[in-house]
Amino acid sequence: MPFNIPILLTWLRVALIPLVVGVFYLPVTWLTPHERNLAATLIFIVAAVTDWFDGFLARRWQQTSAFGAFLDPVADKLMVAGALLVLLNLDGGRCHPIVAFIIIGREITISALREWMAQIGASKSVAVSSIGKIKTAAQMSAIPMLLYYDVLWGAIDTRFWGDLLLWLASVLTVWSMFYYLKKAWPMIKERSGNLS
């Protein structure tokens, strides 16, 4: 297993996931509800920044590796799924269960599709698209807003904007899933025909 700064940052992101969850299970005498929200938000933001930074450094220092390419999306999906599960459990639900199901279900579906496409040597057909990048940006903006769940700087209602962005992310999630499935469909059809 290779070990370098980009992979270390990816491992750091994995390690931060239980902290986002754990903050909400600390004894009530340790942190006020607002402090819990703020701590979870800041931890998630640090994790999200490492997501961008590890890829940037890997490309700049030419330290890309097969292991890093595997670990990076796994860390991303764990981070998003962990945060969504926490949001479902907070204050009667800061995230709609349908939205969480759509986002987590899509990640499982596309991960399986990518694995299958890699096995048949066609992984480039389901490479990350611009729709997928916009979806990720919407998710990564919505989740910290919903973790914070208050008015920011006396003007930005993070509850409203976080909810709106997460619904937008769920729409983009479905759109991007169908985009990837459409790209892969000729090969799925061809392989299915070969099996029959």
Secondary structure, 3 states (H helix, E strand, C coil): CCCCHHHHHHHHHHHHHHHHHHHHHCCCCCCCHHHHHHHHHHHHHHHHHHHHHHHHHHHHCCCCCHHHHHHHHHHHHHHHHHHHHHHHHCCCCCCCHHHHHHHHHHHHHHHHHHHHHHHCCCHHHHCCCHHHHHHHHHHHHHHHHHHHCCEECCCEEHHHHHHHHHHHHHHHHHHHHHHHHHHHHHHHHHHHHHHC
